[in-house]
Structures are given as structure tokens and as C-alpha cells.
Amino acid sequence: MTSAAAPVPVPIRIPVREILPWAAFTAILSLVLLYFVGSAQGADSMIHEFVHDGRHLLGFPCH
């Protein structure tokens, strides 16, 4: 009776140079989204209603 050895997983290395542009893009996009959600007041009610629950989730007052 022979037993086969299980293959050992090899971690994949991703260079920081490849991650950095995507991390910066994600950070900028997140800040723009946060600004969009935080600045929508009653002037344009369609945007306000669209992000209403998100405003409460993030702690922005809107009433």
C-alpha cells in the first residue's frame, strides 16, 4: 500500500508596484463616494433619497 504525498500550496507573491496603483484608485474612489454621500442635502432630493440609508449608516445627520 502506497500513499501519495499531498501537494504543498505555494503562496503567490504580488509586488507592491502592482498593488499600489489599485490601492490609490480604490482610496480616491472611496473618498469621492464618501463626499458624495456626505454632501447630498435636501437641495437635490433625488440624490438625497438615493443615499439616505447610507447617510444614516455613516452617521451623517440628514433630518
Secondary structure per residue as TSV (DSSP state, phi and psi in degrees):
chain	resnum	aa	ss	phi	psi
A	1	M	-	360.0	123.5
A	2	T	-	-112.8	147.4
A	3	S	-	-116.3	139.0
A	4	A	-	-91.0	135.4
A	5	A	-	-74.2	138.6
A	6	A	-	-73.6	138.6
A	7	P	-	-66.6	141.4
A	8	V	-	-89.2	124.7
A	9	P	-	-67.9	137.8
A	10	V	-	-105.2	122.8
A	11	P	-	-66.1	144.4
A	12	I	-	-89.5	130.1
A	13	R	-	-98.2	126.0
A	14	I	-	-113.5	120.7
A	15	P	-	-64.4	147.1
A	16	V	H	-60.9	-31.2
A	17	R	H	-60.7	-29.8
A	18	E	H	-83.5	-27.7
A	19	I	H	-83.7	-35.9
A	20	L	H	-55.7	-46.4
A	21	P	H	-62.7	-38.6
A	22	W	H	-69.5	-36.5
A	23	A	H	-66.3	-41.8
A	24	A	H	-65.6	-42.9
A	25	F	H	-61.0	-44.0
A	26	T	H	-64.3	-40.2
A	27	A	H	-65.6	-44.8
A	28	I	H	-64.8	-44.0
A	29	L	H	-62.5	-38.7
A	30	S	H	-65.6	-41.2
A	31	L	H	-66.7	-38.8
A	32	V	H	-64.0	-42.4
A	33	L	H	-64.6	-42.2
A	34	L	H	-62.1	-41.5
A	35	Y	H	-63.4	-43.2
A	36	F	H	-60.5	-45.3
A	37	V	H	-69.0	-38.6
A	38	G	H	-77.5	-23.8
A	39	S	H	-98.3	-7.4
A	40	A	-	-75.7	101.6
A	41	Q	-	-105.1	-167.0
A	42	G	T	-68.7	-7.7
A	43	A	T	-61.3	-45.2
A	44	D	S	-114.8	93.5
A	45	S	H	-65.8	-26.4
A	46	M	H	-64.7	-44.6
A	47	I	H	-66.5	-40.8
A	48	H	H	-59.5	-46.2
A	49	E	H	-68.2	-32.7
A	50	F	H	-66.7	-38.1
A	51	V	T	-105.5	14.4
A	52	H	H	-57.5	-51.3
A	53	D	H	-67.1	-35.0
A	54	G	H	-64.4	-34.9
A	55	R	H	-63.7	-43.8
A	56	H	H	-65.6	-39.7
A	57	L	H	-61.8	-38.4
A	58	L	H	-87.9	-3.5
A	59	G	T	87.8	15.2
A	60	F	-	-82.4	130.7
A	61	P	-	-74.2	142.6
A	62	C	-	-147.3	11.6
A	63	H	-	-118.2	360.0
